[in-house]
Amino acid sequence: MIETYGYARAGLLGNPSDGYFGKTLSFAMQNYRARVLVYASGRLEIKPSKADLPVFENLDDLYQTTRWRGYYGGIRIIQALIVRLVDYCRAQGIELENRNFTLEYESNIPQRLGLGGSSAIITASLRALCHYYGLKIPLPIQANLVLETETKELNVPAGLQDRVVQAYQGLVYMDFSRHLMESRGYGEYERLDPALLPNVYVACRTSLSEGTEVFHGNLRERWRRGDPDVVQAMTTWAGYAEEGRACLLRHDYQRLGELINANFDLRSRIYQIDQGNLEMVETARKTGATSNFAGSGGAIVGTYPDEDTFARLTEAMKPLAVIVMKPRIV
């Protein structure tokens, strides 16, 4: 029995420039995780989890579950990963041993809130299958395979940030500069000591659940057209991540907080931000905390100076039905 995990992630700085030759700073956290079991069996089987079963307690259960998880479970993304992995092995001249398996999965990561829920399931599944077949795939390539599962197999727009930090775990600084991506297919990824982080929180609001493709809309098309606002924003976000790394190394947490706020403020000028997300961000800042999207909306991440501020933040978020937590960095 092989047991593996993939963890939720929060993008602290630079997001969403990862898909546009930018730079990001993110961390993986144990508060939420996807868990995968793989074991030998007579036939190849992907077992459904609750998210895949069309069985509900009542009409309200169907409604609430669908709003939270969307219309698809994990079977399709695991199946897409297996197809991608077979293609990769064939291209590399790797012959997979002819033995079947059963794969089971479950996840408590709130879906469609920008915490990397789908990529965590794929990452955990890839880890398990690599173990099962004795594959030694470098971490940068594992991240690429997870991304390709979503972009090439499922046509979901996405960047590498989630997949890299979930492959490496911990606190990771990522440089996706064009010359790196086009010359070797992956960026430069640096693990940083999580102890460098100041007080950090993550907050999520499940009522704001929506897919990343909804939030990003026509951003890529605007970027391809050379929209000056979008092109400049990507460069600026990358600069925020690079400067944020330097702030961590010199313990300049005041400037780090300014960058976190600026990251979201720029995003709000490029995207149409709905009122629910704006309310979360503004409420956090009124308590003295900083705030930025952790992903594509529905969850925020930021810093706070002391425990009194964290207590105010938690209380202020309760009327909004927002869960506030201290992330446990993997």
MIDREN-125957 format. One record per residue (C-alpha): residue number from 1; residue in one letter; x, y, z negated. Coordinates in pm, whole numbers. Each point is the difference from the previous one (the first is absolute). Layout:
BEGIN
  resi  resn    east   north      up
   NUM     A       X       Y       Z
...
END
This chain:
BEGIN
  resi  resn    east   north      up
     1     M       0       0       0
     2     I     148     332     112
     3     E    -130     316    -169
     4     T      86     348     123
     5     Y    -118     356     -54
     6     G     -36     325     188
     7     Y     -50     320    -201
     8     A    -193     321      45
     9     R     207     299      96
    10     A     -19     377     -36
    11     G     164     245     239
    12     L     155     276    -209
    13     L     146     219     276
    14     G      29      15     377
    15     N    -320    -183      83
    16     P    -130     -16     278
    17     S     324      64     192
    18     D     108    -366     -10
    19     G    -173     -75     329
    20     Y     157     305     164
    21     F     376     -42     -57
    22     G     -23     165    -342
    23     K     113     -83    -353
    24     T    -193    -113    -307
    25     L      45     -71    -370
    26     S    -230    -267    -146
    27     F     -31    -258    -275
    28     A    -168    -338     -47
    29     M    -195     -57    -321
    30     Q    -116    -306    -188
    31     N    -332     151    -110
    32     Y    -163    -153     308
    33     R     120    -298     201
    34     A     -83    -257     266
    35     R      79    -364     -89
    36     V      57    -282     248
    37     L      30    -376     -50
    38     V     135    -232     271
    39     Y      20    -378     -23
    40     A      29    -295     237
    41     S    -323    -146     138
    42     G    -126    -225     277
    43     R    -146     286     201
    44     L      93     364      28
    45     E    -256     196    -199
    46     I     -40     360    -117
    47     K    -240      -6    -291
    48     P    -241     292     -33
    49     S      -4     220    -306
    50     K    -311     180    -128
    51     A      65     282     246
    52     D     -51    -243     289
    53     L    -320    -164    -124
    54     P    -333     143     124
    55     V    -168     -92    -329
    56     F    -118     272    -240
    57     E    -198      25    -322
    58     N    -249     244     149
    59     L     -39     289     242
    60     D     186     242    -226
    61     D     290    -247     -34
    62     L      23     -25     379
    63     Y      -5     379      33
    64     Q     258      70    -272
    65     T     234    -279     111
    66     T     -11     112     362
    67     R      62     364     -89
    68     W     299    -106    -209
    69     R     156    -271     219
    70     G    -128      88     346
    71     Y    -136    -249     249
    72     Y     298    -232      16
    73     G     176    -223    -251
    74     G     351    -137       3
    75     I     -33    -306     223
    76     R      32     196     324
    77     I     316     183    -113
    78     I     163    -322    -126
    79     Q     -86    -174     327
    80     A     146     296     190
    81     L     319     -24    -207
    82     I      42    -369      79
    83     V     -36      71     372
    84     R     257     280     -30
    85     L     239    -221    -197
    86     V     -21    -279     260
    87     D      75     250     277
    88     Y     299     131    -197
    89     C     141    -347     -63
    90     R     -38     -98     364
    91     A     175     318     113
    92     Q     285     -70    -244
    93     G      30    -364     103
    94     I    -115    -118    -344
    95     E    -188    -329       4
    96     L    -256     -22    -278
    97     E     -34    -340    -161
    98     N    -322    -176     101
    99     R    -174     -14    -338
   100     N    -330     155     -91
   101     F     -92     204    -303
   102     T    -289     153    -185
   103     L      21     368     -88
   104     E    -211     154    -274
   105     Y      -6     368     -84
   106     E    -166     244    -235
   107     S      53     369     -60
   108     N    -108     256    -258
   109     I     136     297     196
   110     P    -285     245      67
   111     Q     -44     -16     374
   112     R      -3     295     238
   113     L     134     247    -258
   114     G     347      48     145
   115     L     173    -236    -246
   116     G     122    -246     262
   117     G    -253    -274     -74
   118     S       1    -170     339
   119     S     377      17      45
   120     A      47    -144    -351
   121     I    -200    -310     101
   122     I     205     -36     318
   123     T     329      56    -187
   124     A     -82    -262    -263
   125     S    -107    -245     272
   126     L     321      57     197
   127     R     209     -58    -313
   128     A    -179    -327     -66
   129     L      33    -124     357
   130     C     370      91      13
   131     H      49    -207    -314
   132     Y    -209    -288     134
   133     Y     191     -23     327
   134     G     339     100    -141
   135     L      23     315     212
   136     K     263     264     -77
   137     I    -147     314     152
   138     P     172     329    -100
   139     L    -220     240    -195
   140     P      -4     270     271
   141     I    -125    -257     250
   142     Q    -259    -131    -247
   143     A    -137     355     -27
   144     N     -11      23     380
   145     L    -191    -329      25
   146     V    -258     121    -252
   147     L     -45     324     194
   148     E     -27    -182     334
   149     T    -265    -228    -149
   150     E    -220     303     -52
   151     T      94     215     299
   152     K      57    -257     275
   153     E    -235    -277    -107
   154     L    -281     199    -161
   155     N      40     341     169
   156     V       3     185    -333
   157     P     204     325       7
   158     A     267     -15    -270
   159     G     357      90     -87
   160     L     286    -188    -162
   161     Q      -5     165    -344
   162     D    -237    -244    -172
   163     R     162    -306     149
   164     V     355     106     -87
   165     V     -66      87    -364
   166     Q    -203    -320     -44
   167     A     282    -204     151
   168     Y     274     165    -208
   169     Q    -215      81    -307
   170     G      91     254    -267
   171     L      71     362      98
   172     V     116      38     361
   173     Y     120     291     212
   174     M     -61     -65     371
   175     D     153     174     300
   176     F    -181     -77     327
   177     S     205     237     218
   178     R     -47     -48     372
   179     H     359    -104      71
   180     L     -25    -279    -259
   181     M    -341    -124     110
   182     E      80       2     371
   183     S     350    -150     -34
   184     R     -78    -290    -235
   185     G    -374      -3     -62
   186     Y       4      96    -369
   187     G     113     284    -222
   188     E     240      47    -289
   189     Y    -153    -116    -328
   190     E     148      84    -340
   191     R    -109    -147    -331
   192     L       7     261    -277
   193     D      -6     -61    -374
   194     P    -363      42    -117
   195     A     138     147    -322
   196     L      75     313     203
   197     L    -373      73      21
   198     P    -159     248    -238
   199     N    -346     -71    -150
   200     V    -209    -123     292
   201     Y    -370     -85      26
   202     V    -224    -151     266
   203     A    -375      63      15
   204     C    -259    -155     231
   205     R    -366      56      79
   206     T    -165    -306     155
   207     S    -299     199     128
   208     L     235     159     255
   209     S      91    -331     163
   210     E      67      19     374
   211     G     245    -156     244
   212     T     329     166      86
   213     E    -111      17     366
   214     V    -289     225    -106
   215     F     222     247    -181
   216     H     274      26     260
   217     G    -245      47     286
   218     N     170     157     303
   219     L     323      97    -178
   220     R     221    -223     216
   221     E    -151     135     318
   222     R      63     357    -119
   223     W     360     -96     -79
   224     R      50    -159     341
   225     R    -136     313     165
   226     G     262     201    -186
   227     D    -249     192    -214
   228     P     240     249    -166
   229     D    -185      -8    -333
   230     V      19    -378     -24
   231     V     361     -25     123
   232     Q     115     265    -249
   233     A    -197    -164    -281
   234     M     176    -333      57
   235     T     338     169     -21
   236     T    -104     185    -316
   237     W    -134    -314    -170
   238     A     323    -183      78
   239     G     189     288    -157
   240     Y    -213     -23    -313
   241     A      94    -366     -43
   242     E     369      67      56
   243     E       1     287    -249
   244     G    -208    -208    -243
   245     R     268    -269      -4
   246     A     259     265     -84
   247     C    -227     134    -277
   248     L     -22    -345    -159
   249     L     376     -45       6
   250     R      56     333    -176
   251     H    -310     -31    -224
   252     D    -155     318     140
   253     Y    -359     -93     -82
   254     Q    -141     350      31
   255     R     102      21     365
   256     L    -117    -358      55
   257     G    -345      99    -124
   258     E      -7     297     235
   259     L      80    -230     291
   260     I    -277    -242     -97
   261     N    -255     281       1
   262     A     138     143     323
   263     N     -26    -341     170
   264     F    -376      -6     -53
   265     D     -48     371      72
   266     L     155     -43     342
   267     R    -212    -308      60
   268     S    -315     194     -76
   269     R      92     245     275
   270     I      53    -275     258
   271     Y    -287    -233     -93
   272     Q    -363      51     -85
   273     I      -7     -98    -371
   274     D    -339     -98    -141
   275     Q    -133     164    -315
   276     G      37    -311    -217
   277     N     374     -19      61
   278     L      47     374     -44
   279     E    -184     -21    -330
   280     M     240    -265    -130
   281     V     308     196     102
   282     E    -127     330    -142
   283     T    -118    -156    -326
   284     A     342    -156     -57
   285     R     177     330      58
   286     K    -228     186    -242
   287     T     124    -225    -281
   288     G     364      86      73
   289     A      81    -309     208
   290     T     124      -2     359
   291     S    -196    -188     266
   292     N      42    -142     348
   293     F    -173    -274     197
   294     A     142    -341     -88
   295     G     -93    -115     350
   296     S    -281      99     234
   297     G    -250     123    -257
   298     G    -195    -146    -288
   299     A     305     -13    -228
   300     I     241     266    -117
   301     V     345      -7    -159
   302     G     185     264    -194
   303     T     208      95    -301
   304     Y     -91     135    -343
   305     P     225     166    -261
   306     D    -119    -169    -321
   307     E    -256    -230    -163
   308     D    -236     288     -82
   309     T     -25      75     370
   310     F     -62    -365      80
   311     A    -282      -7    -258
   312     R    -157     313     155
   313     L      36    -152     346
   314     T    -172    -322    -106
   315     E    -289     187    -164
   316     A     -44     239     292
   317     M     -22    -290     245
   318     K    -266    -194    -191
   319     P    -299     204     128
   320     L     125     -68     353
   321     A      13    -377     -63
   322     V     372       6      72
   323     I     232    -262    -150
   324     V     331     144    -125
   325     M     297    -226     -74
   326     K     369       4     -73
   327     P     163    -207     275
   328     R     214    -296    -104
   329     I     275      10     262
   330     V      85    -346     132
END
